[in-house]
């Protein structure tokens, strides 16, 4: 089954967080969020996870991204950490109510 892409994102944004930079790049079908380190990614996720409406919206966001045909990839310069949306598929995260997301542990 081919999913039609209903939304296209073109972006090249730099976000300064203290002494660190987070890069957000969109090529149309995917958005890559690149953080300089796993520790900063964990810190950001911990902060975002503490905001109840955001935490509750993660499952809805993953389903919405899939419906519009987009993928969000969270990565460091050396490795992919998580995929959310169209290309995300993890039975483990599905158990936690996030059906269209995948952690990249290796």
NUBASE-340938 format. One record per atom (N, C-alpha, C): residue number from 1; residue in one letter; chain; atom name; z, x, y. Coordinates in steps of 0.05 Angstrom, whole numbers, plus 5000, padded with zeros to 4 digits. Atoms other than C-alpha are relative to their C-alpha. Example, Ala and Ser with C-alpha at 12.3 -4.5 7.8 and 13.67 -1.06 7.14 Angstrom:
2
[pt 1,"A","A","N",[5000,5018,4976]]
[pt 1,"A","A","CA",[5156,5246,4910]]
[pt 1,"A","A","C",[5000,5018,5024]]
[pt 2,"S","A","N",[4999,4984,4976]]
[pt 2,"S","A","CA",[5143,5273,4979]]
[pt 2,"S","A","C",[5014,4985,5022]]
This chain:
106
[pt 1,"X","A","N",[5000,5017,4977]]
[pt 1,"X","A","CA",[5000,5000,5000]]
[pt 1,"X","A","C",[5000,5018,5025]]
[pt 2,"X","A","N",[5001,4985,4975]]
[pt 2,"X","A","CA",[4981,5028,5068]]
[pt 2,"X","A","C",[5014,4984,5022]]
[pt 3,"X","A","N",[4986,5013,4977]]
[pt 3,"X","A","CA",[5027,5013,5127]]
[pt 3,"X","A","C",[4985,5006,5025]]
[pt 4,"X","A","N",[5013,4997,4974]]
[pt 4,"X","A","CA",[4991,5001,5192]]
[pt 4,"X","A","C",[5020,5009,5021]]
[pt 5,"X","A","N",[4982,4990,4979]]
[pt 5,"X","A","CA",[5021,5040,5249]]
[pt 5,"X","A","C",[4996,4982,5025]]
[pt 6,"X","A","N",[5001,5018,4977]]
[pt 6,"X","A","CA",[5038,4990,5305]]
[pt 6,"X","A","C",[5009,5014,5025]]
[pt 7,"X","A","N",[4990,4985,4977]]
[pt 7,"X","A","CA",[5069,5042,5351]]
[pt 7,"X","A","C",[4994,5029,4997]]
[pt 8,"X","A","N",[5007,4972,5000]]
[pt 8,"X","A","CA",[5047,5112,5369]]
[pt 8,"X","A","C",[5017,5013,5022]]
[pt 9,"X","A","N",[4983,4986,4981]]
[pt 9,"X","A","CA",[5094,5162,5403]]
[pt 9,"X","A","C",[4989,5028,5005]]
[pt 10,"X","A","N",[5008,4973,4992]]
[pt 10,"X","A","CA",[5069,5222,5441]]
[pt 10,"X","A","C",[5022,5010,5019]]
[pt 11,"X","A","N",[4978,4990,4983]]
[pt 11,"X","A","CA",[5126,5264,5470]]
[pt 11,"X","A","C",[5003,5030,4997]]
[pt 12,"X","A","N",[4992,4972,5000]]
[pt 12,"X","A","CA",[5148,5333,5488]]
[pt 12,"X","A","C",[5022,5003,5021]]
[pt 13,"X","A","N",[4976,5001,4983]]
[pt 13,"X","A","CA",[5219,5331,5516]]
[pt 13,"X","A","C",[5020,5021,4992]]
[pt 14,"X","A","N",[4978,4981,5005]]
[pt 14,"X","A","CA",[5273,5383,5523]]
[pt 14,"X","A","C",[5026,4988,5011]]
[pt 15,"X","A","N",[4974,5011,4991]]
[pt 15,"X","A","CA",[5346,5359,5527]]
[pt 15,"X","A","C",[5020,5023,4999]]
[pt 16,"X","A","N",[4979,4979,4999]]
[pt 16,"X","A","CA",[5399,5408,5550]]
[pt 16,"X","A","C",[5027,4988,4994]]
[pt 17,"X","A","N",[4973,5008,5007]]
[pt 17,"X","A","CA",[5467,5399,5517]]
[pt 17,"X","A","C",[5017,5025,5002]]
[pt 18,"X","A","N",[4985,4975,4996]]
[pt 18,"X","A","CA",[5513,5452,5546]]
[pt 18,"X","A","C",[4981,5023,5001]]
[pt 19,"X","A","N",[5017,4976,5002]]
[pt 19,"X","A","CA",[5482,5519,5528]]
[pt 19,"X","A","C",[4977,4997,4980]]
[pt 20,"X","A","N",[5021,5005,5021]]
[pt 20,"X","A","CA",[5437,5488,5474]]
[pt 20,"X","A","C",[4978,4982,5010]]
[pt 21,"X","A","N",[5022,5018,4994]]
[pt 21,"X","A","CA",[5370,5454,5477]]
[pt 21,"X","A","C",[4992,4985,4975]]
[pt 22,"X","A","N",[5011,5017,5021]]
[pt 22,"X","A","CA",[5346,5396,5434]]
[pt 22,"X","A","C",[4972,4993,5008]]
[pt 23,"X","A","N",[5028,5006,4994]]
[pt 23,"X","A","CA",[5271,5387,5430]]
[pt 23,"X","A","C",[4991,4974,4985]]
[pt 24,"X","A","N",[5010,5025,5011]]
[pt 24,"X","A","CA",[5238,5319,5418]]
[pt 24,"X","A","C",[4970,5001,5004]]
[pt 25,"X","A","N",[5030,4999,4999]]
[pt 25,"X","A","CA",[5164,5320,5400]]
[pt 25,"X","A","C",[4989,4977,4984]]
[pt 26,"X","A","N",[5014,5021,5014]]
[pt 26,"X","A","CA",[5120,5262,5381]]
[pt 26,"X","A","C",[4971,5006,4998]]
[pt 27,"X","A","N",[5029,4995,5004]]
[pt 27,"X","A","CA",[5051,5270,5351]]
[pt 27,"X","A","C",[4984,4974,4995]]
[pt 28,"X","A","N",[5013,5026,5005]]
[pt 28,"X","A","CA",[5035,5196,5345]]
[pt 28,"X","A","C",[5013,4985,4978]]
[pt 29,"X","A","N",[4988,5014,5023]]
[pt 29,"X","A","CA",[5060,5178,5275]]
[pt 29,"X","A","C",[5028,5009,4994]]
[pt 30,"X","A","N",[4972,4991,5005]]
[pt 30,"X","A","CA",[5124,5219,5275]]
[pt 30,"X","A","C",[5012,5012,5025]]
[pt 31,"X","A","N",[4984,4989,4979]]
[pt 31,"X","A","CA",[5178,5241,5322]]
[pt 31,"X","A","C",[5018,5021,4988]]
[pt 32,"X","A","N",[4983,4979,5010]]
[pt 32,"X","A","CA",[5212,5308,5309]]
[pt 32,"X","A","C",[5021,5006,5020]]
[pt 33,"X","A","N",[4978,4993,4983]]
[pt 33,"X","A","CA",[5281,5320,5337]]
[pt 33,"X","A","C",[5011,5026,4989]]
[pt 34,"X","A","N",[4992,4974,5009]]
[pt 34,"X","A","CA",[5297,5394,5332]]
[pt 34,"X","A","C",[5025,5009,5015]]
[pt 35,"X","A","N",[4975,4990,4989]]
[pt 35,"X","A","CA",[5368,5418,5342]]
[pt 35,"X","A","C",[5002,5029,4992]]
[pt 36,"X","A","N",[4999,4972,5006]]
[pt 36,"X","A","CA",[5385,5492,5345]]
[pt 36,"X","A","C",[5016,5008,4975]]
[pt 37,"X","A","N",[4983,4993,5023]]
[pt 37,"X","A","CA",[5437,5490,5289]]
[pt 37,"X","A","C",[5009,4975,4986]]
[pt 38,"X","A","N",[4988,5023,5016]]
[pt 38,"X","A","CA",[5466,5446,5234]]
[pt 38,"X","A","C",[5026,4991,5013]]
[pt 39,"X","A","N",[4974,5007,4988]]
[pt 39,"X","A","CA",[5533,5449,5269]]
[pt 39,"X","A","C",[4996,4981,5024]]
[pt 40,"X","A","N",[5005,5018,4977]]
[pt 40,"X","A","CA",[5504,5418,5333]]
[pt 40,"X","A","C",[4990,4973,4990]]
[pt 41,"X","A","N",[5010,5026,5012]]
[pt 41,"X","A","CA",[5467,5365,5291]]
[pt 41,"X","A","C",[5024,4984,4990]]
[pt 42,"X","A","N",[4977,5014,5010]]
[pt 42,"X","A","CA",[5533,5348,5257]]
[pt 42,"X","A","C",[5017,4989,5023]]
[pt 43,"X","A","N",[4984,5008,4977]]
[pt 43,"X","A","CA",[5569,5345,5324]]
[pt 43,"X","A","C",[4987,4976,5014]]
[pt 44,"X","A","N",[5014,5023,4988]]
[pt 44,"X","A","CA",[5516,5298,5353]]
[pt 44,"X","A","C",[5003,4976,4982]]
[pt 45,"X","A","N",[4998,5023,5018]]
[pt 45,"X","A","CA",[5517,5254,5291]]
[pt 45,"X","A","C",[5028,4989,4999]]
[pt 46,"X","A","N",[4972,5009,4999]]
[pt 46,"X","A","CA",[5593,5251,5292]]
[pt 46,"X","A","C",[5005,4984,5025]]
[pt 47,"X","A","N",[4996,5014,4975]]
[pt 47,"X","A","CA",[5592,5230,5365]]
[pt 47,"X","A","C",[4985,4973,4999]]
[pt 48,"X","A","N",[5016,5024,5002]]
[pt 48,"X","A","CA",[5536,5179,5354]]
[pt 48,"X","A","C",[5013,4980,4980]]
[pt 49,"X","A","N",[4988,5017,5021]]
[pt 49,"X","A","CA",[5571,5153,5291]]
[pt 49,"X","A","C",[5026,4987,5010]]
[pt 50,"X","A","N",[4975,5011,4990]]
[pt 50,"X","A","CA",[5634,5140,5332]]
[pt 50,"X","A","C",[4995,4976,5018]]
[pt 51,"X","A","N",[5007,5022,4982]]
[pt 51,"X","A","CA",[5597,5090,5376]]
[pt 51,"X","A","C",[4992,4977,4982]]
[pt 52,"X","A","N",[5003,5022,5020]]
[pt 52,"X","A","CA",[5604,5025,5336]]
[pt 52,"X","A","C",[4972,4986,5001]]
[pt 53,"X","A","N",[5026,5013,5000]]
[pt 53,"X","A","CA",[5540,4990,5360]]
[pt 53,"X","A","C",[4978,5018,4990]]
[pt 54,"X","A","N",[5020,4982,5010]]
[pt 54,"X","A","CA",[5499,5052,5346]]
[pt 54,"X","A","C",[5002,5003,4970]]
[pt 55,"X","A","N",[4995,4997,5028]]
[pt 55,"X","A","CA",[5531,5063,5278]]
[pt 55,"X","A","C",[4990,4976,4984]]
[pt 56,"X","A","N",[5009,5024,5013]]
[pt 56,"X","A","CA",[5517,4991,5259]]
[pt 56,"X","A","C",[4970,4996,5002]]
[pt 57,"X","A","N",[5028,5004,4996]]
[pt 57,"X","A","CA",[5446,4995,5284]]
[pt 57,"X","A","C",[4982,5020,4984]]
[pt 58,"X","A","N",[5016,4980,5014]]
[pt 58,"X","A","CA",[5424,5054,5240]]
[pt 58,"X","A","C",[4983,4988,4979]]
[pt 59,"X","A","N",[5016,5013,5021]]
[pt 59,"X","A","CA",[5402,5010,5182]]
[pt 59,"X","A","C",[4978,4984,5013]]
[pt 60,"X","A","N",[5021,5015,4986]]
[pt 60,"X","A","CA",[5365,4965,5230]]
[pt 60,"X","A","C",[4978,5018,5011]]
[pt 61,"X","A","N",[5019,4981,4989]]
[pt 61,"X","A","CA",[5333,5025,5264]]
[pt 61,"X","A","C",[4981,5011,4978]]
[pt 62,"X","A","N",[5017,4990,5022]]
[pt 62,"X","A","CA",[5308,5053,5197]]
[pt 62,"X","A","C",[4980,4979,4991]]
[pt 63,"X","A","N",[5019,5021,5007]]
[pt 63,"X","A","CA",[5277,4986,5179]]
[pt 63,"X","A","C",[4979,4995,5021]]
[pt 64,"X","A","N",[5019,5004,4978]]
[pt 64,"X","A","CA",[5246,4978,5248]]
[pt 64,"X","A","C",[4979,5022,5000]]
[pt 65,"X","A","N",[5019,4977,5001]]
[pt 65,"X","A","CA",[5215,5048,5244]]
[pt 65,"X","A","C",[4979,4996,4978]]
[pt 66,"X","A","N",[5018,5005,5022]]
[pt 66,"X","A","CA",[5185,5030,5177]]
[pt 66,"X","A","C",[4980,4978,5006]]
[pt 67,"X","A","N",[5018,5023,4994]]
[pt 67,"X","A","CA",[5157,4964,5202]]
[pt 67,"X","A","C",[4979,5008,5020]]
[pt 68,"X","A","N",[5020,4993,4981]]
[pt 68,"X","A","CA",[5122,4997,5261]]
[pt 68,"X","A","C",[4984,5025,4992]]
[pt 69,"X","A","N",[5015,4977,5011]]
[pt 69,"X","A","CA",[5098,5056,5219]]
[pt 69,"X","A","C",[5007,5027,5011]]
[pt 70,"X","A","N",[4992,4975,4989]]
[pt 70,"X","A","CA",[5138,5112,5250]]
[pt 70,"X","A","C",[5020,5014,4982]]
[pt 71,"X","A","N",[4981,4984,5014]]
[pt 71,"X","A","CA",[5179,5169,5221]]
[pt 71,"X","A","C",[5014,5017,5020]]
[pt 72,"X","A","N",[4985,4981,4984]]
[pt 72,"X","A","CA",[5235,5207,5255]]
[pt 72,"X","A","C",[5011,5021,4982]]
[pt 73,"X","A","N",[4991,4977,5016]]
[pt 73,"X","A","CA",[5250,5276,5228]]
[pt 73,"X","A","C",[5020,5016,5017]]
[pt 74,"X","A","N",[4980,4984,4987]]
[pt 74,"X","A","CA",[5315,5311,5247]]
[pt 74,"X","A","C",[5000,5027,4986]]
[pt 75,"X","A","N",[5003,4974,5012]]
[pt 75,"X","A","CA",[5310,5386,5236]]
[pt 75,"X","A","C",[5013,5022,5018]]
[pt 76,"X","A","N",[4994,4976,4985]]
[pt 76,"X","A","CA",[5334,5455,5256]]
[pt 76,"X","A","C",[4975,5017,4999]]
[pt 77,"X","A","N",[5024,4984,5001]]
[pt 77,"X","A","CA",[5284,5511,5268]]
[pt 77,"X","A","C",[4993,5009,4971]]
[pt 78,"X","A","N",[5006,4990,5026]]
[pt 78,"X","A","CA",[5291,5532,5195]]
[pt 78,"X","A","C",[4999,4980,4977]]
[pt 79,"X","A","N",[5001,5019,5022]]
[pt 79,"X","A","CA",[5298,5468,5155]]
[pt 79,"X","A","C",[5001,4971,5010]]
[pt 80,"X","A","N",[4999,5028,4995]]
[pt 80,"X","A","CA",[5289,5393,5153]]
[pt 80,"X","A","C",[5027,4989,4990]]
[pt 81,"X","A","N",[4974,5010,5007]]
[pt 81,"X","A","CA",[5355,5355,5153]]
[pt 81,"X","A","C",[4999,4971,4991]]
[pt 82,"X","A","N",[5001,5028,5006]]
[pt 82,"X","A","CA",[5338,5281,5152]]
[pt 82,"X","A","C",[4974,4987,5009]]
[pt 83,"X","A","N",[5024,5015,4993]]
[pt 83,"X","A","CA",[5278,5234,5152]]
[pt 83,"X","A","C",[5009,4970,5001]]
[pt 84,"X","A","N",[4993,5028,4997]]
[pt 84,"X","A","CA",[5286,5163,5178]]
[pt 84,"X","A","C",[4974,4985,5006]]
[pt 85,"X","A","N",[5024,5017,4994]]
[pt 85,"X","A","CA",[5233,5108,5177]]
[pt 85,"X","A","C",[4980,5000,4977]]
[pt 86,"X","A","N",[5022,5004,5019]]
[pt 86,"X","A","CA",[5166,5104,5142]]
[pt 86,"X","A","C",[5001,5020,4977]]
[pt 87,"X","A","N",[5000,4980,5021]]
[pt 87,"X","A","CA",[5172,5169,5102]]
[pt 87,"X","A","C",[5027,5005,4988]]
[pt 88,"X","A","N",[4973,4996,5011]]
[pt 88,"X","A","CA",[5246,5162,5086]]
[pt 88,"X","A","C",[5005,4981,4977]]
[pt 89,"X","A","N",[4995,5017,5023]]
[pt 89,"X","A","CA",[5266,5137,5017]]
[pt 89,"X","A","C",[5021,5014,4983]]
[pt 90,"X","A","N",[4978,4988,5015]]
[pt 90,"X","A","CA",[5333,5154,4986]]
[pt 90,"X","A","C",[5017,4978,4987]]
[pt 91,"X","A","N",[4984,5020,5014]]
[pt 91,"X","A","CA",[5368,5113,4933]]
[pt 91,"X","A","C",[5029,5003,5008]]
[pt 92,"X","A","N",[4972,4996,4992]]
[pt 92,"X","A","CA",[5434,5145,4955]]
[pt 92,"X","A","C",[5006,4987,5026]]
[pt 93,"X","A","N",[4995,5013,4974]]
[pt 93,"X","A","CA",[5429,5124,5028]]
[pt 93,"X","A","C",[4995,4970,4999]]
[pt 94,"X","A","N",[5004,5028,5004]]
[pt 94,"X","A","CA",[5403,5057,5005]]
[pt 94,"X","A","C",[5026,4986,4991]]
[pt 95,"X","A","N",[4974,5011,5009]]
[pt 95,"X","A","CA",[5470,5047,4970]]
[pt 95,"X","A","C",[5019,4996,5024]]
[pt 96,"X","A","N",[4983,5002,4976]]
[pt 96,"X","A","CA",[5503,5057,5039]]
[pt 96,"X","A","C",[4988,4982,5021]]
[pt 97,"X","A","N",[5012,5020,4982]]
[pt 97,"X","A","CA",[5458,5005,5071]]
[pt 97,"X","A","C",[4979,5011,5019]]
[pt 98,"X","A","N",[5022,4988,4983]]
[pt 98,"X","A","CA",[5406,5052,5102]]
[pt 98,"X","A","C",[4976,5003,4982]]
[pt 99,"X","A","N",[5021,5000,5020]]
[pt 99,"X","A","CA",[5343,5036,5063]]
[pt 99,"X","A","C",[4977,5018,5004]]
[pt 100,"X","A","N",[5024,4984,4994]]
[pt 100,"X","A","CA",[5291,5079,5097]]
[pt 100,"X","A","C",[5008,5027,5012]]
[pt 101,"X","A","N",[4991,4974,4990]]
[pt 101,"X","A","CA",[5325,5146,5105]]
[pt 101,"X","A","C",[5003,5019,4976]]
[pt 102,"X","A","N",[4998,4980,5021]]
[pt 102,"X","A","CA",[5328,5211,5066]]
[pt 102,"X","A","C",[5014,5025,5011]]
[pt 103,"X","A","N",[4988,4974,4993]]
[pt 103,"X","A","CA",[5375,5271,5070]]
[pt 103,"X","A","C",[4985,5022,4985]]
[pt 104,"X","A","N",[5013,4978,5013]]
[pt 104,"X","A","CA",[5342,5337,5055]]
[pt 104,"X","A","C",[5022,5022,4995]]
[pt 105,"X","A","N",[4977,4982,5006]]
[pt 105,"X","A","CA",[5397,5377,5020]]
[pt 105,"X","A","C",[4992,5027,4991]]
[pt 106,"X","A","N",[5008,4973,5009]]
[pt 106,"X","A","CA",[5356,5435,4994]]
[pt 106,"X","A","C",[4983,5014,5020]]
